[in-house]
């Protein structure tokens, strides 16, 4: 497993940058929920296209066991992203539904994939559950109001962004092939 870490860790900055974009998107959605709905649709569409690209690349180059799931998630993210970019104002209900579907699919798939490894499983399950619950709420009540959608979206983006930044910087420390440091207590007597 550690042989793949330096290869993935070389591109740590991509994950950190995606996390930063998520955090900025979340802050903007909280500060100006009414004004930024169009921008939110465009930014989320761009985010989904980037996320779709990463999932599709993983489907092509990743381990054989997860290729189908990555391809499905990539296709869903790409379709939802293109909807958000093409019609951010005219189809706000479509954006609401696209966001809800993406969050449910993403959450469920992340929960399923979290059982492939024990490292970070709790965080992956928590993030997947958060996305799934927010997606279900959005789909159950699409008329909640777009400001509420912006707030729910902001919370998801903030948590997702912080998570991606932390993982990105952890990967940065592993880019030269050394395993992560093990912290032990000094029990000198």
C-alpha positions in Angstrom: 0.0 0.0 0.0 2.8 2.4 0.8 4.2 2.0 -2.7 1.2 3.8 -4.1 1.4 6.7 -1.6 4.3 8.6 -3.1 2.7 8.4 -6.5 -0.6 9.8 -5.3 1.1 12.2 -2.9 3.0 14.0 -5.7 -0.3 15.6 -6.7 -1.2 16.5 -3.1 -1.8 20.1 -4.2 -4.7 19.2 -6.4 -6.7 17.8 -3.5 -5.7 20.8 -1.3 -6.7 23.2 -4.1 -10.1 21.4 -4.5 -10.5 21.6 -0.7 -9.8 25.4 -0.8 -12.3 25.9 -3.6 -14.9 24.0 -1.5 -14.2 26.1 1.6 -14.4 29.4 -0.3 -17.6 28.2 -2.0 -19.1 27.4 1.4 -18.1 30.7 2.9 -19.6 32.7 0.0 -22.8 30.7 0.2 -23.2 31.5 3.9 -22.3 35.2 3.6 -24.5 36.0 0.5 -27.0 33.2 0.1 -29.6 35.3 -1.9 -27.1 37.1 -4.2 -24.9 34.1 -5.0 -27.4 31.5 -6.1 -26.4 31.9 -9.8 -22.8 31.9 -8.9 -23.4 29.0 -6.6 -24.9 27.0 -9.4 -21.9 27.8 -11.7 -19.3 27.1 -9.0 -20.9 23.9 -8.0 -21.2 22.9 -11.7 -17.4 23.6 -12.1 -16.7 21.6 -8.9 -18.8 18.7 -10.1 -17.0 18.7 -13.5 -13.6 18.7 -11.7 -14.8 15.9 -9.3 -16.2 14.0 -12.3 -12.8 14.3 -14.1 -11.0 12.9 -11.0 -13.5 10.0 -10.7 -13.2 9.2 -14.4 -9.4 9.2 -14.3 -9.7 6.9 -11.2 -12.0 4.6 -13.2 -9.4 4.4 -15.9 -6.2 4.2 -13.9 -7.4 3.1 -10.4 -7.5 -0.4 -8.9 -9.8 -2.8 -10.8 -12.2 -3.3 -7.9 -13.3 0.3 -7.7 -13.4 1.2 -11.4 -17.1 0.7 -12.0 -18.1 2.7 -9.0 -15.7 5.5 -9.9 -17.1 5.5 -13.5 -20.7 5.7 -12.3 -20.0 8.4 -9.8 -18.0 10.3 -12.4 -20.8 10.1 -14.9 -23.4 11.3 -12.4 -21.1 14.2 -11.3 -20.5 15.1 -14.9 -24.2 15.2 -15.9 -25.1 17.2 -12.7 -22.2 19.6 -13.3 -23.1 20.3 -16.9 -26.8 20.9 -15.8 -25.6 23.5 -13.2 -23.2 25.2 -15.7 -25.7 25.3 -18.6 -28.7 26.6 -16.8 -27.9 28.1 -13.4 -30.7 30.6 -13.4 -33.4 29.1 -15.6 -33.4 25.7 -14.0 -32.8 26.3 -10.3 -35.2 23.4 -9.5 -33.1 21.2 -11.8 -30.0 22.3 -9.9 -31.7 21.5 -6.6 -32.6 18.0 -7.9 -29.1 17.5 -9.5 -27.4 18.5 -6.2 -29.6 16.2 -4.2 -29.0 13.2 -6.5 -25.3 13.9 -6.6 -25.1 14.2 -2.8 -27.1 11.0 -2.2 -25.0 9.0 -4.8 -21.8 10.4 -3.5 -22.6 9.8 0.1 -23.7 6.2 -0.4 -20.7 5.3 -2.6 -18.3 6.9 -0.2 -19.8 4.9 2.7 -19.5 1.7 0.7 -15.9 2.5 -0.3 -15.0 3.3 3.3 -15.1 -0.4 4.1 -12.2 -1.1 1.7 -9.7 0.3 4.2 -9.6 0.7 8.0 -7.6 3.9 7.9 -9.8 7.0 8.0 -13.0 4.9 7.8 -14.8 6.9 10.5 -14.2 10.2 8.6 -15.3 8.6 5.3 -18.4 7.2 6.8 -19.3 10.5 8.5 -18.7 12.5 5.3 -20.7 10.0 3.3 -23.5 10.1 5.8 -23.6 13.9 5.9 -23.8 14.0 2.1 -26.5 11.4 2.0 -28.7 13.1 4.6 -28.3 16.5 3.0 -29.1 15.0 -0.4 -32.2 13.2 1.0 -33.4 16.5 2.6 -32.9 18.4 -0.6 -34.8 15.8 -2.7 -37.6 15.4 -0.1 -38.3 19.2 0.1 -37.0 20.8 -3.1 -39.2 23.9 -2.3 -37.4 24.5 1.0 -36.1 27.7 -0.5 -32.9 28.3 -2.4 -31.4 30.2 0.6 -31.8 27.1 2.7 -30.3 25.1 -0.1 -27.4 27.5 -0.2 -26.9 27.0 3.5 -27.1 23.2 3.4 -24.7 23.3 0.4 -22.4 25.6 2.3 -22.1 23.3 5.3 -21.4 20.3 3.0 -18.7 22.3 1.1 -17.1 23.6 4.2 -16.8 20.1 5.7 -15.7 18.5 2.4 -13.2 21.3 1.8 -11.6 21.0 5.3 -11.4 17.3 4.9 -9.7 17.6 1.4 -7.2 20.2 2.6 -6.2 18.0 5.7 -5.8 14.9 3.5 -3.9 17.0 0.8 -1.4 18.2 3.4 -1.0 14.8 4.9 -0.3 13.4 1.5 2.3 16.2 1.0 4.3 14.8 3.9 4.3 11.4 2.3 5.3 12.3 -1.2 8.9 11.0 -0.8 7.9 7.5 0.1 8.4 7.6 3.8 5.5 6.1 5.8 3.5 8.4 8.1 5.2 9.1 11.4 4.2 7.0 14.3 3.7 8.9 17.6 4.6 7.0 20.7 4.5 8.0 24.3 7.7 8.2 26.2 7.2 5.9 29.2 10.6 6.5 30.9 10.7 5.3 34.4 
